[in-house]
Each structure stands twice: as structure tokens, then as C-alpha cells.
Amino acid sequence: MLNNKTEQFKKTQKELALIAKVLSHPARIAIIQILAEKKEIKTGNISDDLPLARSTVSQHLKILKKVGIIKGTIDGLKIHYCLDIKKLNDIREKYNAFFQSAISDFMCNCKP
């Protein structure tokens, strides 16, 4: 039986790592920023604002949707995408708690 080391970490640690992995591509950051600005956008129209092929943008959208950062509703042949504000707030709260616990009562003895 294989022992997956990832399973030995806490649920919150795995969630934060997954979100960090999803946000680690600049195209996904750009997509989130575009959706924040435009509120909603159709599938094909997102690629108009990015230096990427539609198929590549589609893959990034799929990843963002899988983790719940964006939502999509089908309208004929197009999908309308928007940010899931509840999920983004949840992510922000988790990262705020993570960084707060990392820096609280911290005194660095390292020299610059």
C-alpha cells in the first residue's frame, strides 16, 4: 500500500496549498481580475483580453471553476462566468488566519 505524504497534513494546510497552486499561474490571476472588473463575461470574450488561445483560456477557466473561485451558467453555446464572492471571501479569511498565526508573537533573530 502506497503512503501518500500529502494525506498526513491538516485539511486546512491542504486547502491553502491547493488554492496557492491554482493561483500560481498569471493567466488565472488575470482572469480573476477581468471578472472583478467586468462582473460577468462570456466564455469566448475572456480570451479577447488575454494573450492566450481560447482553448488555453478554457483550461484555466475549468481549473478556477473546479475549486469554486468562479461560477458558470450555460446560455446556449456560451457559458457566462462570474466570481464566486462567497468562495473568495472564504479564501481570504483562511489566508488571513494563516498569515496572522504565522506572524503573531514572532521575533526574527535572523540578521539581514
Beta strands, then each sheet from edge to edge (+ up, - down):
strand 1: 41-42
strand 2: 70-75
strand 3: 78-83
sheet 1: 1+ 3- 2+
end
